[in-house]
Amino acid sequence: MASLDDLKKRIASVKSTQKITKAMKMVAAAKLRRAQESAEKGRPYSEKMNNIILNLSIGISDKDSLPKLLSGTGKDKIHLCVVMTSDRGLCGGFNSNIIKKAKNYFFKLSREGKDLKIITVGTKGYDQLRRVYAEKIIENISFKSSKNANYSDAEKVSKLIIEKFEKEEFDVCTIFYNQFKNVITQIPQAQQIIPLIHERSDGIKPDDIYEFEPEEDEILNNLLPKNISTQIFKAMLENSASEQGSRMSAMDNATRNAGEMVDKLTIEYNRSRQAAITKELIEIISGAESL
């Protein structure tokens, strides 16, 4: 049995931890509102851009002249997977859920005989994947110095992906991230961005054909790189909101668990203290009777 002094130190230690987890929960809650608003505002823009590009591609009569970012290389051999996680921990199952989704996809590619290349965005994803897929990781990008998700960081990732595609280093590119639903629920996503999937996000095939000025192929050449940056930025915004929601939930659970542990340790401390007092009284009484 632990001594009274040890129990007292443990209670003080758990209370200190409880203060930290409570503070982290409050900070995550404050950041969550802003991150959630940004994620929700970014969804319509990214979906609309995808749909515009689809409308443009339908208007081109010569399908052979479609940009490669839209039509692909015509092969399906080498897959580039961009796994987007956080640079910080203590956020529950946020990172693990993304990694699990990505690993299931990697296993599927391996079973189909496809070649795999990985780019990790965030140190937590890199730390988990390098244990098994170290030889498949070609780039590790970290934005730890950035306080919030921003478009310039998304452009850096986008330019790297496009540069490797133009060098014909891969055929298909898929990004992995968490879509924010609420504080408790974040849904892991696998979204193919190269070549662009030829269906609208709402599942409806457009019947209207629009006239564009300049020509469709010229607009596509300008829009497609911007669309890749937009989709990556959307994934960053979703990840940011999901990370804060997951951290808030995890710190709330940790705070409650610390409170329960303090209660149990306090009961154990009081029982031990009472037992020590009773023992001392018995010794005093026994000594007085022996005189």
Secondary structure, 3 states (H helix, E strand, C coil): CCCHHHHHHHHHHHHHHHHHHHHHHHHHHHHHHHHHHHHHHHHHHHHHHHHHHHHHHHHCCCHHHCCHHHHCCCCCCEEEEEEECCCCCCCCCHHHHHHHHHHHHHHHHHHCCCEEEEEEECHHHHHHHHHHHHHHEEEEECCCCCCCCCHHHHHHHHHHHHHHHHCCCCCEEEEEEEEECCCCCEEEEEEEEECCCCCCCCCCCCCCCCCCCCCHHHHHHHHHHHHHHHHHHHHHHHHHHHHHHHHHHHHHHHHHHHHHHHHHHHHHHHHHHHHHHHHHHHHHHHHHHHC
